[in-house]
Amino acid sequence: MCKPYVHSGVIDSIVLWNTLDLGYLTVYASNALTNGTLKRGDKEITAGRLGKIEVVDDEIRLGAPFIFNKENIDRFNF
């Protein structure tokens, strides 16, 4: 929705989590819970191409959001 506004210069950037990474982490963590490689009390999970991801209590944290700008926004189609 914001692509036209970024391209026209109305806004310089938008800040969101990269939905591709968020989906990847969700599936990866679900699989890890299912096969027992992620257990209650773990402090991190190594999530494939995302590397080490912090786990705090029952929350798996993707990390810093992604900054979409003129240079990278066209790489995404969602």
Secondary structure, DSSP 8 states (H G I E B T S, - for coil): --HHHHHHTS-SEEEE--HHHHHHHHHHHHHHHHHTSS-TT--EEE-GGG-EEEEETTEEE--S-EEEETTTGGG---
